[in-house]
């Protein structure tokens, strides 16, 4: 893990860009150490530098968590294959036309999740070797990746998932294997995530300790107080 | 309003039983005044002295709220008519037998809500005349009553509703007139409140600012952290 920049924020939070082989990432660490860790995996359509994601990460770091995010292969600012670009274009066109998108979605997001998982695990290994990071480890964000990651990665002790209307078949089937405490956050009118599917997914998770939060509005309309609610969820399970 | 008993709790909270005409109630007030007020309307099957309700009220009062609850006509420890007793018995039997309960429920809960509303408004008048209570006013608990009350009572500025699977037709129709900020809390496997109906009701509320919380388990299984989340909801809207 090679740190390429360093920014000291108010409240003692240190924000550092890093590279780990081909993987670009950002790590926020609080003043106190060793800190519990939150893996903040963003929706593949957003770069890790998206301002809302950065605001959430800084908020969590200011409350005593180390937070890390990466652009996994094909995500954020990472190069995309011509096939990926085509699939994204097809998906956008089909959604705008109101056509069924399941198969496009499946062929596009399924492999993206498969490619992201080993990169996140490699990142987790590197993060946990840093003296400023202790544990336990929580996951936050991208539902499809999160399902896969908590199923294969016993070091993740709690998970906050967002949206979850479109999740590849493999992860929908794995949902019952998710047994860590779970906070599932969705937007009631999420234009890209059918509500009933998200509710069905919540129902399917195997964990006994699951909480659903939903707010009115579209995909990007999540109210800020959900960041604070999320913080308290991690406080209950990672402290 | 006639106070009949007084108990001083740790943290300076004063817990007083009162009567207001025929209406028996309990009022919790914090050390500081004048305090914002939460009307904590319990499910009609529970007496106001139920230990979980009392614990929630004490928690809110310790955080600076005046909290009031009453046993409205036919609720809690108040005398019930022979017809009410019969309806309750019919309802219990039908639910146990897995028979449709809508009509029994309608004929039983509909009038209960109608009778409770004026008693709650009379109580609100009396509470707001006390120097230790300022405002604004929030509602917490029984969904059917809460819908009716916030529609007719402009003094209520925010509402937390619980369960809401069985709500009389009149209140289901009024749901779109609910325009105050809303926290709707349900139990995912509530044996007495069909999930889909509760979700449909959440969808129907007219307010732009509505949040759904759901947790795994049956009617009485709400985790304690929801009392704290509820507290933060009122903090956002009543402070």
Contacts between the chains, C-beta under 8 A, distances in Angstrom:
chain1	res1	chain2	res2	distance
A	188	B	202	7.9
A	188	B	203	7.5
A	188	B	210	8.0
A	188	B	212	7.4
A	199	B	199	7.1
A	202	B	188	7.9
A	202	B	214	7.7
A	203	B	188	7.5
A	207	B	216	8.0
A	208	B	216	6.2
A	209	B	216	7.0
A	210	B	188	8.0
A	210	B	215	7.3
A	210	B	216	5.3
A	211	B	213	6.7
A	211	B	214	7.0
A	211	B	215	5.1
A	211	B	216	7.9
A	211	B	223	7.7
A	212	B	188	7.4
A	212	B	212	6.8
A	212	B	213	6.9
A	212	B	214	4.0
A	212	B	215	7.6
A	213	B	211	6.7
A	213	B	212	6.9
A	213	B	213	5.8
A	214	B	202	7.7
A	214	B	211	6.9
A	214	B	212	4.0
A	215	B	210	7.3
A	215	B	211	5.1
A	215	B	212	7.6
A	216	B	207	7.9
A	216	B	208	6.2
A	216	B	209	7.0
A	216	B	210	5.2
A	216	B	211	7.9
A	223	B	211	7.7
A	225	B	232	7.2
A	225	B	236	6.7
A	228	B	232	7.5
A	229	B	229	6.5
A	229	B	232	7.8
A	232	B	225	7.2
A	232	B	228	7.5
A	232	B	229	7.8
A	236	B	225	6.7
